[in-house]
Amino acid sequence: EFERAIEYIQFMTEQKTIQSLHLDISSIATKLLFIVLMLCLLMTFLFLGIQAFTIKGTVGSLCTSMMPIATVLGLTDKKEGKEEEKKKKVSKQVEKQKNIIESKSQQIT
């Protein structure tokens, strides 16, 4: 009888531990169902988004192919003229920081 009592205590301890860690069958099934539902919603969102950009016809294909081209052109045009300005701004900031460091070092000594 003593062995049966120990087995019962171990079984109850295992069950309570599993429930406290939310590892019982119902918790796992609920989490799995939630994950599958989210995956289905994500796939639906992606397919609807792709369908929105796939307009049939010549005009639709031109519009769809012009979007990435316009993005690339917009990014490259801005980089050419502003590269020198960025370098000047960075060098000015570096000079300011050097002056601050020099003045602080002179104040300390």
N, CA and C atoms as an extended XYZ file, in Angstrom:
327
Properties=species:S:1:pos:R:3:atomname:S:1:resname:S:1:resid:I:1 pbc="F F F"
N         0.812       -1.206        0.000 N   GLU     1
C         0.000        0.000        0.000 CA  GLU     1
C         0.851        1.264        0.000 C   GLU     1
N         1.991        1.168        0.640 N   PHE     2
C         2.862        2.331        0.698 CA  PHE     2
C         3.335        2.712       -0.713 C   PHE     2
N         3.661        1.723       -1.540 N   GLU     3
C         4.104        1.990       -2.903 CA  GLU     3
C         2.979        2.609       -3.730 C   GLU     3
N         1.759        2.153       -3.559 N   ARG     4
C         0.619        2.735       -4.271 CA  ARG     4
C         0.397        4.184       -3.859 C   ARG     4
N         0.600        4.467       -2.578 N   ALA     5
C         0.441        5.844       -2.099 CA  ALA     5
C         1.505        6.748       -2.711 C   ALA     5
N         2.731        6.253       -2.802 N   ILE     6
C         3.811        7.050       -3.403 CA  ILE     6
C         3.527        7.270       -4.887 C   ILE     6
N         3.070        6.235       -5.588 N   GLU     7
C         2.735        6.379       -7.002 CA  GLU     7
C         1.613        7.400       -7.193 C   GLU     7
N         0.612        7.362       -6.309 N   TYR     8
C        -0.496        8.320       -6.395 CA  TYR     8
C         0.002        9.739       -6.161 C   TYR     8
N         0.867        9.916       -5.190 N   ILE     9
C         1.412       11.249       -4.888 CA  ILE     9
C         2.246       11.749       -6.074 C   ILE     9
N         3.052       10.860       -6.660 N   GLN    10
C         3.849       11.248       -7.816 CA  GLN    10
C         2.949       11.623       -8.997 C   GLN    10
N         1.894       10.828       -9.213 N   PHE    11
C         0.971       11.110      -10.301 CA  PHE    11
C         0.292       12.461      -10.103 C   PHE    11
N        -0.177       12.729       -8.907 N   MET    12
C        -0.847       14.005       -8.623 CA  MET    12
C         0.136       15.177       -8.757 C   MET    12
N         1.376       14.986       -8.312 N   THR    13
C         2.390       16.036       -8.440 CA  THR    13
C         2.679       16.322       -9.908 C   THR    13
N         2.777       15.262      -10.709 N   GLU    14
C         2.995       15.446      -12.143 CA  GLU    14
C         1.842       16.201      -12.780 C   GLU    14
N         0.628       15.835      -12.444 N   GLN    15
C        -0.540       16.486      -13.029 CA  GLN    15
C        -0.606       17.965      -12.647 C   GLN    15
N        -0.348       18.270      -11.385 N   LYS    16
C        -0.379       19.662      -10.951 CA  LYS    16
C         0.738       20.474      -11.608 C   LYS    16
N         1.908       19.854      -11.774 N   THR    17
C         3.020       20.540      -12.432 CA  THR    17
C         2.690       20.812      -13.894 C   THR    17
N         2.128       19.824      -14.557 N   ILE    18
C         1.742       19.998      -15.965 CA  ILE    18
C         0.699       21.098      -16.103 C   ILE    18
N        -0.272       21.116      -15.202 N   GLN    19
C        -1.310       22.154      -15.267 CA  GLN    19
C        -0.738       23.528      -14.954 C   GLN    19
N         0.166       23.607      -13.983 N   SER    20
C         0.730       24.916      -13.634 CA  SER    20
C         1.623       25.463      -14.746 C   SER    20
N         2.235       24.582      -15.513 N   LEU    21
C         3.059       25.016      -16.638 CA  LEU    21
C         2.261       25.173      -17.926 C   LEU    21
N         0.977       24.925      -17.850 N   HIS    22
C         0.069       25.006      -19.001 CA  HIS    22
C         0.526       24.080      -20.121 C   HIS    22
N         0.908       22.873      -19.756 N   LEU    23
C         1.334       21.886      -20.729 CA  LEU    23
C         0.339       20.739      -20.872 C   LEU    23
N        -0.850       20.934      -20.367 N   ASP    24
C        -1.845       19.878      -20.528 CA  ASP    24
C        -2.398       19.909      -21.949 C   ASP    24
N        -3.143       18.887      -22.306 N   ILE    25
C        -3.614       18.718      -23.680 CA  ILE    25
C        -4.475       19.892      -24.129 C   ILE    25
N        -5.338       20.376      -23.283 N   SER    26
C        -6.234       21.464      -23.695 CA  SER    26
C        -5.463       22.761      -23.950 C   SER    26
N        -4.470       23.051      -23.133 N   SER    27
C        -3.676       24.269      -23.345 CA  SER    27
C        -2.856       24.180      -24.625 C   SER    27
N        -2.261       23.039      -24.852 N   ILE    28
C        -1.465       22.859      -26.064 CA  ILE    28
C        -2.358       22.935      -27.299 C   ILE    28
N        -3.535       22.305      -27.240 N   ALA    29
C        -4.460       22.341      -28.377 CA  ALA    29
C        -4.936       23.764      -28.641 C   ALA    29
N        -5.205       24.526      -27.588 N   THR    30
C        -5.645       25.906      -27.747 CA  THR    30
C        -4.556       26.751      -28.401 C   THR    30
N        -3.334       26.597      -27.927 N   LYS    31
C        -2.219       27.353      -28.509 CA  LYS    31
C        -1.988       26.967      -29.956 C   LYS    31
N        -2.068       25.676      -30.260 N   LEU    32
C        -1.884       25.219      -31.627 CA  LEU    32
C        -2.976       25.756      -32.543 C   LEU    32
N        -4.206       25.749      -32.071 N   LEU    33
C        -5.321       26.280      -32.848 CA  LEU    33
C        -5.141       27.777      -33.107 C   LEU    33
N        -4.676       28.501      -32.099 N   PHE    34
C        -4.427       29.937      -32.254 CA  PHE    34
C        -3.340       30.194      -33.292 C   PHE    34
N        -2.265       29.410      -33.242 N   ILE    35
C        -1.169       29.588      -34.194 CA  ILE    35
C        -1.626       29.284      -35.615 C   ILE    35
N        -2.404       28.222      -35.777 N   VAL    36
C        -2.904       27.873      -37.108 CA  VAL    36
C        -3.835       28.960      -37.631 C   VAL    36
N        -4.679       29.499      -36.767 N   LEU    37
C        -5.583       30.578      -37.166 CA  LEU    37
C        -4.796       31.813      -37.601 C   LEU    37
N        -3.767       32.186      -36.843 N   MET    38
C        -2.946       33.336      -37.214 CA  MET    38
C        -2.218       33.097      -38.532 C   MET    38
N        -1.744       31.881      -38.747 N   LEU    39
C        -1.080       31.551      -39.999 CA  LEU    39
C        -2.045       31.662      -41.176 C   LEU    39
N        -3.273       31.192      -40.992 N   CYS    40
C        -4.280       31.311      -42.052 CA  CYS    40
C        -4.607       32.769      -42.349 C   CYS    40
N        -4.731       33.582      -41.309 N   LEU    41
C        -5.007       35.006      -41.512 CA  LEU    41
C        -3.850       35.693      -42.231 C   LEU    41
N        -2.632       35.337      -41.877 N   LEU    42
C        -1.467       35.918      -42.537 CA  LEU    42
C        -1.415       35.543      -44.009 C   LEU    42
N        -1.672       34.281      -44.308 N   MET    43
C        -1.660       33.843      -45.704 CA  MET    43
C        -2.777       34.530      -46.494 C   MET    43
N        -3.941       34.691      -45.882 N   THR    44
C        -5.042       35.381      -46.554 CA  THR    44
C        -4.662       36.822      -46.848 C   THR    44
N        -4.051       37.480      -45.884 N   PHE    45
C        -3.615       38.863      -46.070 CA  PHE    45
C        -2.615       38.959      -47.214 C   PHE    45
N        -1.647       38.032      -47.249 N   LEU    46
C        -0.642       38.072      -48.309 CA  LEU    46
C        -1.257       37.832      -49.676 C   LEU    46
N        -2.132       36.847      -49.786 N   PHE    47
C        -2.735       36.563      -51.083 CA  PHE    47
C        -3.639       37.695      -51.561 C   PHE    47
N        -4.375       38.314      -50.636 N   LEU    48
C        -5.200       39.455      -51.037 CA  LEU    48
C        -4.343       40.640      -51.456 C   LEU    48
N        -3.215       40.831      -50.780 N   GLY    49
C        -2.305       41.912      -51.156 CA  GLY    49
C        -1.694       41.686      -52.520 C   GLY    49
N        -1.317       40.442      -52.794 N   ILE    50
C        -0.758       40.128      -54.114 CA  ILE    50
C        -1.820       40.306      -55.185 C   ILE    50
N        -3.036       39.881      -54.889 N   GLN    51
C        -4.116       40.005      -55.867 CA  GLN    51
C        -4.421       41.468      -56.167 C   GLN    51
N        -4.268       42.327      -55.174 N   ALA    52
C        -4.554       43.744      -55.389 CA  ALA    52
C        -3.570       44.374      -56.368 C   ALA    52
N        -2.326       43.869      -56.388 N   PHE    53
C        -1.326       44.445      -57.277 CA  PHE    53
C        -1.227       43.731      -58.613 C   PHE    53
N        -2.012       42.723      -58.838 N   THR    54
C        -1.972       42.018      -60.119 CA  THR    54
C        -3.226       42.340      -60.909 C   THR    54
N        -3.238       43.525      -61.460 N   ILE    55
C        -4.353       43.969      -62.282 CA  ILE    55
C        -4.130       43.439      -63.689 C   ILE    55
N        -5.149       42.845      -64.266 N   LYS    56
C        -5.005       42.279      -65.607 CA  LYS    56
C        -5.027       43.391      -66.648 C   LYS    56
N        -4.331       43.152      -67.737 N   GLY    57
C        -4.320       44.107      -68.832 CA  GLY    57
C        -2.996       44.823      -68.949 C   GLY    57
N        -2.870       45.583      -70.003 N   THR    58
C        -1.628       46.293      -70.281 CA  THR    58
C        -1.387       47.415      -69.287 C   THR    58
N        -2.420       48.150      -68.975 N   VAL    59
C        -2.275       49.268      -68.034 CA  VAL    59
C        -1.889       48.765      -66.655 C   VAL    59
N        -2.506       47.682      -66.216 N   GLY    60
C        -2.181       47.114      -64.907 CA  GLY    60
C        -0.751       46.632      -64.833 C   GLY    60
N        -0.286       45.986      -65.889 N   SER    61
C         1.097       45.504      -65.875 CA  SER    61
C         2.080       46.668      -65.916 C   SER    61
N         1.745       47.727      -66.646 N   LEU    62
C         2.620       48.907      -66.663 CA  LEU    62
C         2.683       49.564      -65.290 C   LEU    62
N         1.531       49.701      -64.643 N   CYS    63
C         1.508       50.316      -63.304 CA  CYS    63
C         2.278       49.470      -62.304 C   CYS    63
N         2.103       48.154      -62.371 N   THR    64
C         2.779       47.264      -61.435 CA  THR    64
C         4.287       47.283      -61.642 C   THR    64
N         4.742       47.339      -62.884 N   SER    65
C         6.181       47.346      -63.132 CA  SER    65
C         6.796       48.727      -62.917 C   SER    65
N         6.019       49.781      -62.984 N   MET    66
C         6.555       51.129      -62.784 CA  MET    66
C         6.805       51.452      -61.317 C   MET    66
N         6.113       50.790      -60.395 N   MET    67
C         6.301       51.090      -58.974 CA  MET    67
C         7.732       50.832      -58.509 C   MET    67
N         8.335       49.653      -58.762 N   PRO    68
C         9.726       49.472      -58.324 CA  PRO    68
C        10.703       50.369      -59.066 C   PRO    68
N        10.423       50.623      -60.348 N   ILE    69
C        11.314       51.491      -61.122 CA  ILE    69
C        11.293       52.909      -60.549 C   ILE    69
N        10.124       53.400      -60.222 N   ALA    70
C        10.014       54.745      -59.643 CA  ALA    70
C        10.696       54.813      -58.284 C   ALA    70
N        10.597       53.756      -57.518 N   THR    71
C        11.248       53.734      -56.211 CA  THR    71
C        12.757       53.797      -56.355 C   THR    71
N        13.300       52.995      -57.255 N   VAL    72
C        14.751       52.999      -57.469 CA  VAL    72
C        15.219       54.346      -57.988 C   VAL    72
N        14.507       54.913      -58.945 N   LEU    73
C        14.900       56.218      -59.475 CA  LEU    73
C        14.805       57.305      -58.419 C   LEU    73
N        13.795       57.240      -57.595 N   GLY    74
C        13.659       58.227      -56.530 CA  GLY    74
C        14.783       58.148      -55.524 C   GLY    74
N        15.248       56.963      -55.234 N   LEU    75
C        16.337       56.813      -54.270 CA  LEU    75
C        17.685       57.206      -54.858 C   LEU    75
N        17.918       56.870      -56.117 N   THR    76
C        19.228       57.175      -56.700 CA  THR    76
C        19.392       58.652      -57.011 C   THR    76
N        18.341       59.342      -57.397 N   ASP    77
C        18.462       60.771      -57.703 CA  ASP    77
C        18.815       61.572      -56.458 C   ASP    77
N        18.283       61.197      -55.337 N   LYS    78
C        18.544       61.955      -54.116 CA  LYS    78
C        19.957       61.737      -53.601 C   LYS    78
N        20.524       60.593      -53.853 N   LYS    79
C        21.851       60.295      -53.320 CA  LYS    79
C        22.951       61.078      -54.026 C   LYS    79
N        22.819       61.324      -55.325 N   GLU    80
C        23.898       61.947      -56.086 CA  GLU    80
C        24.169       63.377      -55.637 C   GLU    80
N        23.142       64.196      -55.487 N   GLY    81
C        23.343       65.594      -55.160 CA  GLY    81
C        23.615       65.845      -53.689 C   GLY    81
N        23.152       65.012      -52.835 N   LYS    82
C        23.253       65.271      -51.402 CA  LYS    82
C        24.440       64.596      -50.741 C   LYS    82
N        25.226       63.861      -51.494 N   GLU    83
C        26.375       63.168      -50.908 CA  GLU    83
C        27.392       64.161      -50.355 C   GLU    83
N        27.661       65.218      -51.101 N   GLU    84
C        28.620       66.232      -50.654 CA  GLU    84
C        28.085       66.985      -49.435 C   GLU    84
N        26.779       67.275      -49.443 N   GLU    85
C        26.186       67.967      -48.303 CA  GLU    85
C        26.289       67.135      -47.034 C   GLU    85
N        26.071       65.843      -47.174 N   LYS    86
C        26.188       64.967      -46.015 CA  LYS    86
C        27.609       64.947      -45.482 C   LYS    86
N        28.585       64.907      -46.390 N   LYS    87
C        29.982       64.906      -45.965 CA  LYS    87
C        30.328       66.194      -45.232 C   LYS    87
N        29.819       67.309      -45.735 N   LYS    88
C        30.081       68.592      -45.079 CA  LYS    88
C        29.457       68.648      -43.697 C   LYS    88
N        28.228       68.167      -43.594 N   LYS    89
C        27.551       68.165      -42.292 CA  LYS    89
C        28.286       67.289      -41.292 C   LYS    89
N        28.732       66.136      -41.756 N   VAL    90
C        29.451       65.223      -40.860 CA  VAL    90
C        30.765       65.844      -40.422 C   VAL    90
N        31.482       66.466      -41.351 N   SER    91
C        32.770       67.076      -40.985 CA  SER    91
C        32.558       68.236      -40.013 C   SER    91
N        31.481       69.010      -40.192 N   LYS    92
C        31.178       70.091      -39.252 CA  LYS    92
C        30.897       69.539      -37.861 C   LYS    92
N        30.139       68.459      -37.799 N   GLN    93
C        29.827       67.852      -36.503 CA  GLN    93
C        31.087       67.288      -35.843 C   GLN    93
N        31.964       66.710      -36.642 N   VAL    94
C        33.219       66.185      -36.101 CA  VAL    94
C        34.058       67.320      -35.537 C   VAL    94
N        34.118       68.421      -36.249 N   GLU    95
C        34.880       69.581      -35.769 CA  GLU    95
C        34.285       70.121      -34.472 C   GLU    95
N        32.975       70.200      -34.397 N   LYS    96
C        32.326       70.675      -33.173 CA  LYS    96
C        32.669       69.775      -31.995 C   LYS    96
N        32.616       68.463      -32.234 N   GLN    97
C        32.922       67.522      -31.160 CA  GLN    97
C        34.386       67.621      -30.740 C   GLN    97
N        35.269       67.822      -31.700 N   LYS    98
C        36.695       67.999      -31.370 CA  LYS    98
C        36.886       69.237      -30.512 C   LYS    98
N        36.208       70.332      -30.883 N   ASN    99
C        36.335       71.575      -30.116 CA  ASN    99
C        35.797       71.399      -28.696 C   ASN    99
N        34.697       70.705      -28.560 N   ILE   100
C        34.129       70.470      -27.230 CA  ILE   100
C        35.083       69.643      -26.389 C   ILE   100
N        35.654       68.592      -26.971 N   ILE   101
C        36.580       67.732      -26.234 CA  ILE   101
C        37.825       68.506      -25.825 C   ILE   101
N        38.336       69.345      -26.736 N   GLU   102
C        39.526       70.133      -26.417 CA  GLU   102
C        39.233       71.131      -25.301 C   GLU   102
N        38.081       71.778      -25.371 N   SER   103
C        37.762       72.743      -24.328 CA  SER   103
C        37.551       72.078      -22.977 C   SER   103
N        36.941       70.905      -22.973 N   LYS   104
C        36.737       70.183      -21.705 CA  LYS   104
C        38.067       69.711      -21.139 C   LYS   104
N        38.965       69.256      -22.012 N   SER   105
C        40.281       68.782      -21.540 CA  SER   105
C        41.102       69.942      -20.987 C   SER   105
N        40.945       71.150      -21.593 N   GLN   106
C        41.657       72.317      -21.083 CA  GLN   106
C        41.086       72.767      -19.757 C   GLN   106
N        39.782       72.622      -19.566 N   GLN   107
C        39.178       72.997      -18.296 CA  GLN   107
C        39.605       72.059      -17.187 C   GLN   107
N        39.792       70.800      -17.503 N   ILE   108
C        40.198       69.830      -16.486 CA  ILE   108
C        41.634       70.077      -16.043 C   ILE   108
N        42.504       70.427      -17.006 N   THR   109
C        43.928       70.627      -16.659 CA  THR   109
C        44.204       72.014      -16.235 C   THR   109
